[in-house]
Amino acid sequence: MTAALRLDDVAHCVEHGDRHRRTLAPLSRSFMPGRVHVIAGASGSGKSTLLSILSLSVRATRGS
């Protein structure tokens, strides 16, 4: 079965002046159609950033 959505080495980083903050560590994942996927993790682990990237509200700074 072909993945409905696939992330390859996707990451996100924001800049604050001369400092960089990683908001999503590099991630590779396939999402299969008809399956339920859970995104869970501790506060600050990048859940909202991942959902923003998946919904195309935010552009990943790395990967495809």
C-alpha positions in Angstrom: 0.0 0.0 0.0 1.3 3.5 -0.9 1.7 6.1 1.8 -0.9 8.9 1.8 1.8 11.2 3.2 5.5 10.8 3.7 8.0 12.9 5.5 11.7 12.5 4.7 14.1 14.1 7.2 11.8 17.0 8.0 13.0 19.4 10.6 12.2 23.0 11.7 14.3 25.7 13.3 13.5 29.3 14.1 16.0 32.2 14.4 16.1 34.7 17.1 18.8 37.2 16.1 22.0 35.3 16.0 20.6 32.3 17.9 18.8 29.3 16.3 16.3 27.1 18.2 15.2 23.7 16.9 11.5 23.3 17.2 11.3 20.0 15.5 14.1 17.4 15.4 14.7 15.6 12.0 11.8 13.2 11.4 11.0 10.6 8.8 7.6 9.0 8.8 5.0 7.5 6.5 1.3 7.9 7.1 -0.8 5.1 5.6 -4.4 5.7 4.4 -7.1 4.2 6.6 -4.9 4.1 9.7 -5.2 6.2 12.8 -2.0 8.0 13.8 -1.3 9.5 17.2 1.1 12.4 17.8 2.1 12.4 21.4 5.0 13.8 23.4 6.2 16.0 26.2 5.6 19.7 26.3 8.0 21.4 23.8 8.7 18.2 21.8 7.4 19.7 18.5 3.9 18.3 18.3 2.3 21.6 17.3 5.1 22.4 14.9 4.7 19.0 13.2 0.9 19.5 12.8 1.6 23.0 11.4 4.0 21.5 8.8 1.5 18.7 7.9 -1.3 21.3 7.4 1.1 23.4 5.3 0.7 26.4 7.6 4.5 26.4 8.3 7.3 25.4 6.0 9.9 22.9 7.2 13.4 24.3 7.2 14.8 20.9 6.2 13.6 17.8 4.4 10.6 17.0 2.2 
